[in-house]
């Protein structure tokens, strides 16, 4: 078993001061065996807003809940009309320096696993092949009746064919892939059913109020349990789906390093807290560890 690096820190004590120094993160990551837990803050530099940052969408937007989506046809019509426009922006987004840095660290053998709370697929697009998508992915659709999964591109084509005159102008995009639209623009939007059974289609993501698949959670726990350190990137850790892994690591004596702009719910469990933009911080981390592939130098 890999020896875990140590830092002077007491788990679950008073949060340590935030710093702009990457020295401790370099030391932890350089030992190898690190597991990354990423959140929406990693994708903001790709043009996708977060939920809870200084400009987070939860300040203006209440996301769709699983209960509302399942219970009401008009809620599904509103969601799919808004998401039909918003998904195109998500699909056009490109990985930023932060995503590429995580891929470089994994390619160098320093990162043993990546868990992401994001649903945008940018880790994979940035070169990280094996990512645990804790909350699913917007590029897939699942039927709530028969469980069939299909590509989002296929649904996008079907929705376009069913709504040829849908010309609403998209407002602000949200991290869950929908956009702000007035109710008048949603009225009359046609939702299409599952091609296999005629059931209700839902994006293959975990909505608010919905549980993450237990097998996916167990896989994350296994990664955390064997990690030399847990590196949290761009997550406020406000919801338990991510915070539980930070608690698990701290309880086992595994150092937790958090790189995020602003405080997080997991700060009291962290051995180091760095307050820097993710792209800048991760690019510097890769360079200091000599992990940048030659094609990016």
Backbone torsions as a table, in degrees:
resi	resn	phi	psi	omega
1	UNK	NA	138.6	-177.9
2	UNK	-66.7	136.6	177.2
3	UNK	-71.9	132.0	-179.5
4	UNK	-83.5	132.2	176.2
5	UNK	-65.5	151.4	-177.4
6	UNK	-116.2	146.3	173.3
7	UNK	-132.8	157.9	178.6
8	UNK	-77.5	103.7	-172.4
9	UNK	-167.8	145.3	177.5
10	UNK	-112.8	118.1	-179.1
11	UNK	-57.9	142.3	174.9
12	UNK	59.6	23.5	174.2
13	UNK	-91.3	-155.5	176.1
14	UNK	-69.9	137.2	179.6
15	UNK	-56.9	136.9	175.9
16	UNK	-71.4	154.1	178.3
17	UNK	-61.1	147.5	174.0
18	UNK	-74.1	149.3	-177.3
19	UNK	-136.1	163.8	172.4
20	UNK	-107.2	6.8	178.5
21	UNK	-87.5	135.3	178.2
22	UNK	-97.5	7.9	-172.7
23	UNK	-56.5	-48.7	-178.2
24	UNK	-68.2	-35.5	178.0
25	UNK	-66.8	-38.4	176.3
26	UNK	-61.5	-43.3	-178.9
27	UNK	-65.0	-45.2	-179.7
28	UNK	-65.1	-47.0	-176.8
29	UNK	-69.6	-36.4	-179.1
30	UNK	-63.8	-21.6	178.5
31	UNK	-75.0	-13.8	-179.9
32	UNK	79.9	173.0	178.1
33	UNK	72.3	18.5	-177.6
34	UNK	-81.1	141.1	171.5
35	UNK	-109.2	131.0	-179.9
36	UNK	-95.9	135.4	170.1
37	UNK	-119.5	110.6	-174.8
38	UNK	-108.8	152.2	178.4
39	UNK	-130.3	-171.2	-171.6
40	UNK	-60.1	-27.2	-179.8
41	UNK	-61.1	-22.6	178.8
42	UNK	-72.2	-24.0	-175.8
43	UNK	-100.7	-2.4	-178.3
44	UNK	-63.7	-31.4	179.2
45	UNK	-75.6	-4.5	171.9
46	UNK	-98.4	5.6	177.2
47	UNK	92.7	8.8	178.3
48	UNK	-104.2	119.6	-175.7
49	UNK	-71.0	159.4	174.6
50	UNK	-94.9	-179.6	-179.8
51	UNK	-88.9	-39.6	-164.7
52	UNK	-124.1	5.5	177.8
53	UNK	-72.1	-169.0	-177.3
54	UNK	-58.7	-30.2	178.6
55	UNK	-117.1	23.0	-174.9
56	UNK	-59.2	147.6	-173.5
57	UNK	-72.7	-19.3	178.8
58	UNK	-67.5	-12.8	175.7
59	UNK	-72.5	-19.9	-178.1
60	UNK	-129.5	-11.0	-166.0
61	UNK	-135.1	130.5	173.6
62	UNK	-99.7	114.6	-176.2
63	UNK	-70.2	158.6	177.3
64	UNK	-62.6	136.2	174.2
65	UNK	-98.3	156.9	179.1
66	UNK	-61.1	-41.9	-177.4
67	UNK	-63.1	-41.6	179.7
68	UNK	-67.6	-42.6	-178.6
69	UNK	-61.5	-44.6	-176.8
70	UNK	-71.2	-35.7	-170.1
71	UNK	-82.4	-27.3	-167.3
72	UNK	-130.3	124.6	177.9
73	UNK	-62.1	-40.1	-178.7
74	UNK	-66.0	-29.6	177.2
75	UNK	-68.9	-40.2	177.9
76	UNK	-66.6	-38.8	177.8
77	UNK	-62.4	-43.5	179.0
78	UNK	-64.0	-44.2	-179.3
79	UNK	-61.9	-49.5	-174.4
80	UNK	-69.5	-31.8	176.0
81	UNK	-63.6	-45.3	-179.1
82	UNK	-70.8	-40.7	-178.7
83	UNK	-71.9	-28.7	178.3
84	UNK	-59.6	-36.2	176.6
85	UNK	-81.7	-43.2	-175.0
86	UNK	-68.7	-33.8	-177.3
87	UNK	-61.9	-31.2	-180.0
88	UNK	-62.2	-36.3	177.2
89	UNK	-68.9	-42.5	177.4
90	UNK	-60.7	-44.5	-177.4
91	UNK	-64.6	-28.8	-179.9
92	UNK	-84.2	-14.7	-177.6
93	UNK	-63.3	146.4	-179.1
94	UNK	-119.5	148.0	179.3
95	UNK	-60.1	146.9	179.8
96	UNK	-104.8	-174.1	-177.3
97	UNK	-60.4	-31.8	178.4
98	UNK	-64.6	-45.9	177.6
99	UNK	-61.8	-43.3	-179.3
100	UNK	-66.8	-32.8	178.3
101	UNK	-66.7	-42.4	177.7
102	UNK	-60.2	-42.9	178.1
103	UNK	-61.6	-40.4	179.8
104	UNK	-65.6	-40.1	178.8
105	UNK	-65.8	-37.0	177.2
106	UNK	-69.5	-42.3	179.2
107	UNK	-62.8	-28.9	179.1
108	UNK	-82.0	-2.1	178.7
109	UNK	82.8	13.3	-178.4
110	UNK	-93.6	-29.0	177.5
111	UNK	-104.4	122.3	-176.5
112	UNK	-91.5	-15.4	-179.3
113	UNK	-171.6	154.7	179.8
114	UNK	-129.9	124.3	172.7
115	UNK	-112.6	127.5	178.2
116	UNK	-123.1	140.4	172.4
117	UNK	-88.4	-4.7	-177.4
118	UNK	-82.7	155.2	-177.6
119	UNK	-118.6	18.1	-171.9
120	UNK	-97.4	-8.3	178.2
121	UNK	72.3	12.2	-173.8
122	UNK	-76.3	-25.1	173.9
123	UNK	-60.3	-48.3	-179.5
124	UNK	-64.0	-42.6	179.1
125	UNK	-63.7	-26.5	179.8
126	UNK	-85.9	-0.3	173.9
127	UNK	110.6	6.1	176.4
128	UNK	-95.2	110.5	-169.6
129	UNK	-77.3	-34.0	-172.4
130	UNK	-118.4	97.8	-176.5
131	UNK	-122.0	133.0	172.5
132	UNK	-85.0	110.1	179.9
133	UNK	-87.4	91.9	-173.3
134	UNK	-55.8	-40.1	-176.6
135	UNK	-107.3	16.7	177.4
136	UNK	85.7	-162.2	-177.1
137	UNK	-146.0	140.0	179.5
138	UNK	-72.3	-12.3	-178.3
139	UNK	-85.9	7.7	175.1
140	UNK	-127.4	155.6	177.1
141	UNK	-127.4	142.7	179.5
142	UNK	-126.2	142.7	175.8
143	UNK	-87.5	129.9	-178.7
144	UNK	-75.1	-12.3	179.6
145	UNK	-94.8	-55.0	-174.5
146	UNK	-103.8	-8.9	177.2
147	UNK	80.7	3.0	-179.2
148	UNK	-64.9	137.9	176.4
149	UNK	-109.9	145.2	-177.7
150	UNK	-147.1	160.2	-178.9
151	UNK	-67.8	144.7	177.7
152	UNK	-65.3	-31.2	179.0
153	UNK	-60.3	-37.0	178.7
154	UNK	-64.9	-44.2	178.4
155	UNK	-65.3	-39.3	179.4
156	UNK	-58.8	-42.4	177.9
157	UNK	-63.8	-44.0	-178.9
158	UNK	-65.4	-39.8	178.4
159	UNK	-66.7	-36.3	177.6
160	UNK	-65.2	-41.9	179.6
161	UNK	-67.2	-34.4	-179.5
162	UNK	-78.5	-18.4	-177.3
163	UNK	-134.1	62.8	-174.6
164	UNK	-64.3	-23.2	-177.1
165	UNK	-101.4	11.8	-179.1
166	UNK	-77.0	107.3	-173.2
167	UNK	-127.0	27.4	-178.7
168	UNK	-62.4	146.4	176.6
169	UNK	-89.6	125.0	-176.9
170	UNK	-71.2	137.9	172.0
171	UNK	-92.3	-147.5	-178.8
172	UNK	-63.1	133.7	176.7
173	UNK	-84.1	148.3	179.7
174	UNK	-112.3	160.2	-176.2
175	UNK	-61.2	-24.0	179.8
176	UNK	-86.3	8.5	170.7
177	UNK	91.2	1.5	175.3
178	UNK	-103.1	174.8	-177.3
179	UNK	-129.6	165.9	176.3
180	UNK	-77.3	125.0	177.3
181	UNK	-139.6	142.0	174.3
182	UNK	-70.4	153.1	-178.8
183	UNK	-59.5	-30.5	-179.9
184	UNK	-64.0	-29.6	179.5
185	UNK	-77.6	-24.5	-178.2
186	UNK	-82.5	-30.2	-175.5
187	UNK	-58.3	128.4	178.2
188	UNK	90.7	-5.8	177.8
189	UNK	-66.4	134.0	-177.8
190	UNK	-98.3	126.7	177.2
191	UNK	-96.6	139.6	-178.2
192	UNK	-102.5	149.7	-178.2
193	UNK	-91.9	176.1	174.6
194	UNK	-61.6	134.1	179.9
195	UNK	-70.8	-25.0	-177.3
196	UNK	-81.1	-45.8	-172.5
197	UNK	-129.7	-3.4	-178.5
198	UNK	80.7	10.2	-177.7
199	UNK	-78.9	-177.9	-177.8
200	UNK	-80.8	130.6	178.0
201	UNK	-95.8	141.7	-179.6
202	UNK	-137.6	144.2	173.7
203	UNK	-60.6	144.8	-175.8
204	UNK	-80.7	58.5	177.9
205	UNK	-131.1	159.8	178.4
206	UNK	-87.0	113.0	177.3
207	UNK	-75.5	163.1	170.2
208	UNK	-58.8	134.7	-178.4
209	UNK	88.0	0.1	179.9
210	UNK	-111.1	148.2	-178.5
211	UNK	-90.1	144.6	172.4
212	UNK	-72.2	143.4	178.8
213	UNK	-55.9	130.6	-178.5
214	UNK	-56.4	-37.3	-179.4
215	UNK	-64.1	-33.6	178.4
216	UNK	-70.3	-40.8	177.3
217	UNK	-63.4	-42.5	179.7
218	UNK	-61.9	-38.8	178.6
219	UNK	-63.3	-39.6	178.3
220	UNK	-65.6	-42.5	178.1
221	UNK	-60.0	-40.5	179.8
222	UNK	-62.6	-40.8	177.3
223	UNK	-62.7	-47.0	-178.1
224	UNK	-63.9	-39.3	-177.0
225	UNK	-66.6	-24.7	-179.4
226	UNK	-104.0	4.4	-177.2
227	UNK	-78.1	148.9	171.5
228	UNK	-81.0	-27.3	178.1
229	UNK	-160.6	155.3	175.8
230	UNK	-111.7	122.1	-177.9
231	UNK	-108.7	109.8	-179.0
232	UNK	-93.1	125.6	-175.8
233	UNK	-122.6	112.7	170.7
234	UNK	68.0	37.2	177.0
235	UNK	-128.7	135.3	175.4
236	UNK	-79.1	-12.7	179.3
237	UNK	57.6	30.3	-177.2
238	UNK	-70.1	-36.7	-178.2
239	UNK	-96.6	151.3	-173.9
240	UNK	-65.9	-23.6	-176.1
241	UNK	-58.3	-31.1	175.8
242	UNK	-99.4	-37.9	-176.5
243	UNK	-60.6	-33.0	-177.1
244	UNK	-60.6	-30.4	179.9
245	UNK	-74.7	-33.7	175.2
246	UNK	-65.7	-44.4	177.7
247	UNK	-62.0	-42.4	-179.5
248	UNK	-60.1	-45.9	180.0
249	UNK	-62.5	-46.8	-177.6
250	UNK	-63.3	-39.7	179.5
251	UNK	-64.1	-29.9	179.8
252	UNK	-87.8	-0.5	-178.6
253	UNK	81.5	14.6	178.2
254	UNK	-84.6	125.0	-178.7
255	UNK	-60.4	138.8	176.8
256	UNK	-115.2	125.4	175.5
257	UNK	-115.1	130.5	-178.3
258	UNK	-117.3	122.4	173.2
259	UNK	-113.5	109.8	-173.9
260	UNK	-161.2	145.3	175.3
261	UNK	-86.3	108.2	-178.1
262	UNK	104.2	167.8	-177.9
263	UNK	-70.7	160.6	176.9
264	UNK	-133.3	164.5	178.5
265	UNK	-71.5	-16.6	-179.2
266	UNK	-97.3	9.5	-173.4
267	UNK	-58.3	-36.7	-176.1
268	UNK	-70.1	-13.2	178.5
269	UNK	-96.3	-3.8	-170.1
270	UNK	-88.2	141.6	173.3
271	UNK	-84.1	-23.3	177.3
272	UNK	-152.9	140.6	178.4
273	UNK	-128.7	119.1	-179.0
274	UNK	-112.1	129.3	-179.6
275	UNK	-108.8	91.1	179.3
276	UNK	-147.8	155.8	170.8
277	UNK	-59.1	139.7	-172.5
278	UNK	-63.8	-44.9	-178.3
279	UNK	-59.3	-46.4	179.7
280	UNK	-63.7	-46.8	-176.6
281	UNK	-64.9	-45.6	-175.6
282	UNK	-73.0	-33.9	174.9
283	UNK	-62.6	-43.4	178.1
284	UNK	-65.1	-38.7	179.3
285	UNK	-62.2	-46.3	179.0
286	UNK	-61.3	-45.0	-178.5
287	UNK	-64.3	-41.8	-179.1
288	UNK	-67.2	-29.0	179.0
289	UNK	-91.0	-2.4	-179.4
290	UNK	64.5	32.9	-174.0
291	UNK	-101.5	0.4	-176.7
292	UNK	-75.1	124.6	177.5
293	UNK	-58.6	148.7	-175.9
294	UNK	-57.1	-30.7	-177.5
295	UNK	-70.2	-15.2	179.3
296	UNK	-101.4	-2.8	-176.5
297	UNK	-81.3	NA	NA
